Amino acid sequence: MDSDPFTIRIFVVDGDPAGVRLIDRMNWTGVGIVFPRDQWQSVRIRAELNRTGIYILVGYKEGDAEDDDLPTLYIGEGDAVKDRIDSHVQTKEFWEHGYVFTTSNNGLNKAHVRWLERELIQQAKKAGRSKLDNGTAPSEPPLSEAERADSRAFLREILQVLPIMGLRAFEEPKPVATPRAPPSIAPISAPMSAVPVIGSPDDVVIVVPAQEGGF
């Protein structure tokens, strides 16, 4: 993903920053919607959700001792996203938030969103920051060269916007530099030939350099 600067707009639908939010950006036909599960009934009437799109359901599964701190994701697509999420409200208990991406001009078709679904599943596995509720990854749909380029550009936009929407499960962890251990301090010692001897051979005084830990 590139690191060029960009501007996005976030519209807080009901005035609650933790509620329903719409995200778009300049020169992009896509629109992102994030919503809490308990507000689905009021969200599902939005026109954007009657369009072809991709969605991500996020939450935590109880009783799974392994990686309890990792969220569980379900990634899906649909010709009408609303109908797919309606079914998940009935069949999937774990999810707490939904993330949906459609377009303002119906620019996505079934092949586009199947490709996006497959790529997002692969990216989530690669990042290793979540558990997937998906069974198997879908096969790659046939796309023309132009369609593949458009889909890849749309995916790049999604991956840039998701962290701002509060979901970082697709970001690969960056290596952290290991702090270097401070060099060990060797004890100061003086060669015996350099140690001054005071007094006669029967009453010898040897001067030893003192250090912080003692003689």
C-alpha positions as CSV (number, residue, x, y, z in Angstrom):
1,M,0.0,0.0,0.0
2,D,1.3,3.4,-0.9
3,S,1.9,6.1,1.7
4,D,0.7,9.2,-0.3
5,P,-1.3,11.7,1.8
6,F,-5.0,11.7,1.3
7,T,-8.2,13.3,2.8
8,I,-11.3,11.6,3.8
9,R,-14.7,12.7,5.0
10,I,-16.6,11.1,7.9
11,F,-20.3,11.8,8.2
12,V,-21.6,10.9,11.6
13,V,-25.2,10.0,10.8
14,D,-26.9,10.4,14.2
15,G,-24.4,12.6,15.9
16,D,-22.9,9.7,17.9
17,P,-19.2,9.1,17.0
18,A,-19.5,5.5,18.1
19,G,-22.7,5.0,16.0
20,V,-23.3,4.9,12.2
21,R,-20.6,6.6,10.1
22,L,-20.3,7.1,6.4
23,I,-16.8,7.5,4.9
24,D,-15.8,8.8,1.5
25,R,-12.9,10.6,-0.1
26,M,-12.0,12.8,-3.0
27,N,-11.8,11.2,-6.4
28,W,-13.3,7.9,-5.2
29,T,-16.6,6.4,-6.2
30,G,-16.7,4.1,-3.2
31,V,-18.4,4.7,0.1
32,G,-17.7,3.0,3.4
33,I,-20.3,2.4,6.2
34,V,-19.5,1.3,9.7
35,F,-22.3,0.5,12.2
36,P,-22.9,-1.2,15.5
37,R,-24.9,-4.4,15.2
38,D,-27.6,-3.1,17.5
39,Q,-28.4,-0.3,15.0
40,W,-28.7,-2.6,12.0
41,Q,-32.5,-2.3,11.8
42,S,-32.2,1.5,11.2
43,V,-29.1,1.2,9.0
44,R,-30.5,-1.5,6.6
45,I,-33.0,1.0,5.0
46,R,-30.1,3.0,3.5
47,A,-30.0,3.0,-0.3
48,E,-26.2,2.2,-0.3
49,L,-27.0,-1.3,1.2
50,N,-29.2,-2.3,-1.8
51,R,-26.1,-2.2,-4.0
52,T,-23.4,-4.8,-4.8
53,G,-20.7,-4.6,-2.3
54,I,-18.3,-6.2,0.2
55,Y,-18.7,-6.4,3.9
56,I,-16.8,-7.4,7.1
57,L,-18.4,-8.5,10.3
58,V,-16.2,-8.1,13.4
59,G,-16.5,-9.3,17.0
60,Y,-15.2,-11.7,19.6
61,K,-16.1,-15.4,20.1
62,E,-16.4,-16.6,23.7
63,G,-14.9,-19.9,24.8
64,D,-12.0,-20.0,22.4
65,A,-8.9,-20.0,24.7
66,E,-6.5,-19.7,21.8
67,D,-5.8,-16.1,20.9
68,D,-8.7,-14.7,22.9
69,D,-7.4,-11.2,22.3
70,L,-7.8,-11.5,18.5
71,P,-11.1,-10.4,16.9
72,T,-13.1,-12.8,14.7
73,L,-13.9,-11.6,11.2
74,Y,-16.3,-12.8,8.6
75,I,-15.7,-11.4,5.1
76,G,-18.5,-11.6,2.5
77,E,-20.0,-10.1,-0.6
78,G,-23.4,-9.7,-2.1
79,D,-25.4,-8.3,-5.0
80,A,-27.5,-6.6,-2.4
81,V,-25.4,-6.3,0.8
82,K,-28.5,-5.8,2.9
83,D,-29.9,-9.3,2.2
84,R,-26.6,-11.0,3.1
85,I,-26.3,-9.1,6.4
86,D,-29.9,-9.8,7.2
87,S,-29.2,-13.5,7.1
88,H,-26.1,-13.1,9.3
89,V,-28.1,-11.3,12.0
90,Q,-30.0,-14.6,12.3
91,T,-27.1,-17.0,12.0
92,K,-24.0,-15.4,13.4
93,E,-23.8,-14.4,17.0
94,F,-20.3,-13.2,17.4
95,W,-20.2,-10.0,15.5
96,E,-20.6,-6.6,17.1
97,H,-19.8,-4.2,14.2
98,G,-20.2,-4.2,10.5
99,Y,-18.1,-2.6,7.8
100,V,-19.6,-2.2,4.3
101,F,-18.1,-0.9,1.0
102,T,-20.2,-0.1,-2.0
103,T,-20.1,2.6,-4.7
104,S,-22.1,5.7,-5.3
105,N,-22.6,4.8,-9.0
106,N,-23.2,1.0,-8.9
107,G,-19.8,0.5,-10.3
108,L,-19.1,-2.9,-8.6
109,N,-20.4,-6.1,-10.2
110,K,-20.5,-9.6,-8.8
111,A,-17.0,-10.5,-10.2
112,H,-15.5,-7.4,-8.6
113,V,-16.8,-8.2,-5.1
114,R,-15.9,-11.9,-5.3
115,W,-12.3,-10.8,-6.2
116,L,-12.3,-8.3,-3.3
117,E,-13.6,-10.9,-0.9
118,R,-10.9,-13.3,-1.9
119,E,-8.1,-10.7,-1.6
120,L,-9.4,-9.5,1.8
121,I,-9.4,-13.1,3.2
122,Q,-5.9,-13.6,2.0
123,Q,-4.7,-10.3,3.4
124,A,-6.3,-11.1,6.8
125,K,-4.5,-14.4,6.9
126,K,-1.2,-12.8,5.9
127,A,-1.5,-10.1,8.6
128,G,-2.4,-12.7,11.3
129,R,-4.2,-10.2,13.5
130,S,-7.6,-11.9,13.5
131,K,-9.4,-15.2,13.4
132,L,-11.6,-15.9,10.3
133,D,-15.1,-17.3,10.5
134,N,-15.0,-18.0,6.8
135,G,-14.9,-21.6,5.9
136,T,-12.8,-21.6,2.7
137,A,-11.5,-18.8,0.5
138,P,-13.5,-18.4,-2.7
139,S,-11.9,-19.2,-6.1
140,E,-10.5,-16.3,-8.1
141,P,-13.2,-15.0,-10.5
142,P,-12.3,-14.3,-14.2
143,L,-11.6,-10.6,-14.6
144,S,-10.3,-8.7,-17.6
145,E,-7.0,-6.8,-17.3
146,A,-8.9,-3.5,-16.9
147,E,-11.3,-5.0,-14.3
148,R,-8.5,-6.4,-12.3
149,A,-6.7,-3.0,-12.2
150,D,-9.9,-1.3,-11.1
151,S,-10.6,-3.9,-8.4
152,R,-7.0,-3.6,-7.1
153,A,-7.3,0.2,-6.9
154,F,-10.6,-0.2,-5.0
155,L,-9.0,-2.7,-2.6
156,R,-6.2,-0.2,-2.0
157,E,-8.7,2.4,-1.0
158,I,-10.4,0.0,1.4
159,L,-7.2,-0.9,3.1
160,Q,-6.3,2.8,3.5
161,V,-9.7,3.7,5.0
162,L,-10.3,0.7,7.3
163,P,-7.8,1.8,10.0
164,I,-9.5,5.2,10.2
165,M,-12.8,3.3,10.6
166,G,-11.2,1.5,13.6
167,L,-10.3,-1.8,12.0
168,R,-6.6,-2.7,11.8
169,A,-6.9,-6.4,11.3
170,F,-5.6,-6.2,7.7
171,E,-2.3,-4.4,8.6
172,E,0.8,-6.5,8.7
173,P,2.7,-6.0,12.0
174,K,5.8,-3.9,11.5
175,P,9.1,-5.3,13.0
176,V,10.2,-3.5,16.1
177,A,13.9,-2.8,16.5
178,T,15.5,-4.8,19.2
179,P,17.2,-2.5,21.7
180,R,20.9,-3.1,21.8
181,A,22.4,-4.2,25.2
182,P,24.8,-1.6,26.6
183,P,28.4,-2.7,26.3
184,S,29.8,-4.4,29.3
185,I,32.3,-2.4,31.4
186,A,35.5,-4.2,31.8
187,P,37.2,-3.8,35.2
188,I,40.1,-1.4,35.3
189,S,43.3,-3.1,36.2
190,A,46.9,-2.0,36.1
191,P,49.7,-4.2,35.2
192,M,51.8,-5.3,38.2
193,S,54.8,-3.6,36.7
194,A,53.0,-0.3,36.9
195,V,51.9,-0.6,40.5
196,P,54.1,1.6,42.7
197,V,55.8,-0.2,45.7
198,I,56.4,1.9,48.8
199,G,58.6,1.0,51.6
200,S,61.3,-1.5,52.2
201,P,61.1,-5.2,51.1
202,D,60.2,-6.2,54.7
203,D,57.4,-3.7,54.8
204,V,55.9,-3.4,51.4
205,V,52.8,-1.3,50.6
206,I,51.1,-2.0,47.3
207,V,48.9,0.8,46.0
208,V,45.9,-0.8,44.2
209,P,43.5,1.4,42.1
210,A,40.1,1.5,43.8
211,Q,36.8,0.9,41.8
212,E,33.1,1.4,42.4
213,G,32.6,-2.2,43.5
214,G,35.7,-2.3,45.8
215,F,39.3,-3.1,45.5
